[in-house]
C-alpha cells in the first residue's frame, strides 16, 4: 500500500518539477530583460526597474493573499487536481509573450499579464501540492514527504539554472513556455485525485453547553469551523485561534516571507549595481543555492527530523538565514555572495518545517484550508516587503543616499529574519491532529456518560 502511495506521488512530483523548471529557467535573465526594457542604454541599474519589480510583487501579493485561502478551501471541496489546473494553465500565457519577443512593448505586455495571472497562480501550485501530500501521507512521515517535495523544487531550480547558464534568454523563455504547457497536460492525464469530491466538510469540536446542549466552541484548541466555500477573514482568524502553535507558525511565516520577498525585490539589483552581476553570475548564485537545497531537503531533513524535530530545524534554518543576510549586506567582493550561499542548505529547511508543523494542527480533510491560510499570510508579507525594501534599495543605491551603505536594505531584511527566529524559538511540539482527535472522542464519551 505504501509503495502505491509513493508511486502516486511520483506524478505530483513530476508536475511540480516541470512547473518549477519553467519558472526558474527565466529568473537569471529577467533582471537583464527588465533593465534593458526600462533603463537608458548601457546602465547597470535605474530606479524605474527596481520600482516596477516592487510594484509587481506587491500587486501579486495583494491578489494571492485573497486567493490562496480561497483556492486551498475550494480544493478541500472539489479536489486538488481540479484546482491545480488553474495555476498551471495561467502561468503559460506570460511566458509565451517573452518567448516571442523581449522588446519594450512586449515586455510591458508580459509585465501586465504576469501581474494579473500571478495574482491567482503564484504559490498556488506549491500550496495545493502540499495539501495533496498531506492527504496521502501519515503524520509521522509527513515532514520527510514535505522535504522531498521541496527537494523536487530545488532539483528543478538546479536544472533550470543550469539550462539558463548555457542558453540564450530568447531560448530560455521558449523552453519555459513549452515545459509549462507540458506540466499542465501531464497533470491532467496522469495525476489521480487525492480526496473524494465534497469530503472536505468536517464536524467541529463539540462542547457541553447550558442544559447539557452540545455547542461549537470557537476558542477550543481543536475547533475548526465548517468553512464556506469562500472563507471570510473571520474564518481564517478562527482557524489560527484554534491552535497556539498554528498562530506562532503564522507569525514566523509572515516575517520569513517578508525577508524572502525583500531579498527577491532587492538582492539582484544590489548585486548588479555593486558588483555588475550579469545573467551568468545570477545563474551561478542560484545554482549553488539549488544544489545545497536539494542535498539538504532530500538527504539531511529526512535524517534530522526524527532526531531533532521540525521545531529545532526551523530555528536553525532561520538563524543561519539571518547571519547569511547580514553578510550579504556587507559583501566586499563579488565572490562573497557566492561563498555564503552554500549555507542556504540550512535556510531551505525552513519552509518544509513550517508546513509540516502547520499540517499537524488540523484534520485530514482540512489541509487545503491550513496550507491556504499560511500561503495567504506569506502572500500578505510579499505585499509589504516591496513597499518597504524597494524604495530603501533604490535610495541606498542612488547617488543621493543619506549615507554610504549600498547593502542597508539587505541588512534590514536580516532583522526581519531575526524576528522570525526569535518567534520560532517559542514554538513547542504540540499534540498532532490525530492525538487531539482521540482526546475529543474521549471528551464526547464523557459528556454522553454525564448526560441524563
PyMOL commands that set and color helices and strands:
alter all, ss='L'
color gray80, all
select helices_A, chain A and resi 2-24+27-38+47-78+80-100+104-121+124-136+139-166+169-190+210-212+233-241+244-275+279-308+310-329+334-347+349-359+367-397+408-424+433-450
alter helices_A, ss='H'
color red, helices_A
select strands_A, chain A and resi 206-208+214-216
alter strands_A, ss='S'
color yellow, strands_A
deselect
rebuild
show_as cartoon
